[in-house]
Amino acid sequence: MAALFRHKDDFSIAKIIAKADLKGVSDDFYNSHLEAFNNDKLKPIEEALEKIYSTGQFIFTSKVIKKELIPQVEYEGYTYKVIDFTKINKDTDLTKYGFAPGTTSESLRLLVHMASTPRALEIVDCISDAAKESFLCTSYISLENCITYCGCTFGLSLEAENINIANAACEDQGTGCKKNFEQFKEMITINDYRKLIPTTIKRILNLNESEYSKLYQLLASKKYLSQIRDDKIYKIGEKELSGNEIKKAIQTAQDELLIEQIEGKNNNNEINLYNIKINALVARVKSIEEIPQEFLDFALIHDLPIYILGYDETI
């Protein structure tokens, strides 16, 4: 039940609706079921929710919020939306390409699911339908540290609400395929891979579990990092923290996922997402000419921008 009602306030709203449904039958029917709302009966659900929040994952990736600003490129008789990061300086403000404020090539962070064939990408697109269960593994990358699963060249940039990020680890977790809600439920309640990000944020901000839970409930619904205002003071229990402090802690925590790559171990990290959304085709190449036509067709058919990331010859 806690996993189903994991979004902040969902459980409270569910209780209100349940009471309204009961009253809709009759007052006697409502009164005969009041015992179900006894605090002792609901306490295990509330405790499970607290556990979910106290190990909640913060991963804010770079998002295009104004698609109309993405450059259009004519190639082989077709027009594609393309952002070629190999031609952009690392300190360039990417808002002119439609990204959220504060994004640069240097700060660009993506969650990518890689695949060897366009057919595999079509499957991802199919299950990303909001009416279907979608639970996929991704790699957290930057342009400097762009190590992907099995070194695949092409894939998709994905996103998910923070509450739908199951876990994050500096290594491949070996979670397999065809993951479902049952596996997601287990991952968000009994999984060591949920410790990395909360532990780092708690250490930097000097928060206990209860305070971290409050921070998570306060900010988990933010879509991108710049929505946390630098100059705003956020009250977390008895503590007061500036938005700037919180953002730096979150950035440090999520970038720990890149440490293994920075140290030259060349193994991909793994972050599991539930209820995914596709936002771009990604290509670890240096030009649109290196992208096979079937992948270009996929981007065109699904109206996806193409991110040209470049590649590291040493990997």
Disulfide bonds with the S-S distance in Angstrom:
none
